[in-house]
């Protein structure tokens, strides 16, 4: 069986974001039990020059949803980044997973060779679909989900490797 671009995109991004949402739900319960203002967690950083938890969550969702849309050759959804609470960020993460799940395999036909163009904060980028997925989308999704995990772990949330890995999905 051949691995399709749909499978290589939707399954790992969905799994990572489902794990992120589950970790965030644990963080919300942790904050409530410990009487911690969730805003404190959302503004926590691993290092002074790194983005806070809220930005890590936003970027993970933006890269996964936007990357999948570009590979599917459809309009990139708008993620406004206005989520201010853990509950809003959890809901947005669940919406991104639902968006990924609604994408059809045939939308990704030819994506490996499609030229993908996108704009970063500082420049315009362009590359073929396969390298875009393998060297941009997936590493960025994993980086931001891992950083969110690390921030929460450092803040005292009792989570482990299995929380990060989540449950395998069939796609």
Number of C-alpha atoms within 10 A of each C-alpha: 3 5 7 15 23 22 15 15 22 23 18 18 26 25 18 25 26 22 21 27 23 17 25 22 16 17 23 21 15 16 18 12 9 9 9 13 11 18 14 12 19 21 13 19 22 16 9 8 7 12 16 20 26 22 18 23 28 20 19 28 29 22 20 27 28 22 26 27 19 22 27 24 17 13 9 16 15 9 16 8 15 10 17 12 14 22 15 12 22 22 14 19 26 19 15 24 23 13 17 21 13 10 16 12 14 12 16 23 16 15 23 18 13 18 15 20 13 13 9 7 5 6 7 9 11 11 15 15 23 20 13 22 24 13 11 14 23 20 13 17 25 17 15 23 26 17 21 27 26 18 22 23 15 13 15 11 19 13 15 11 8 9 16 20 13 16 12 11 9 6 12
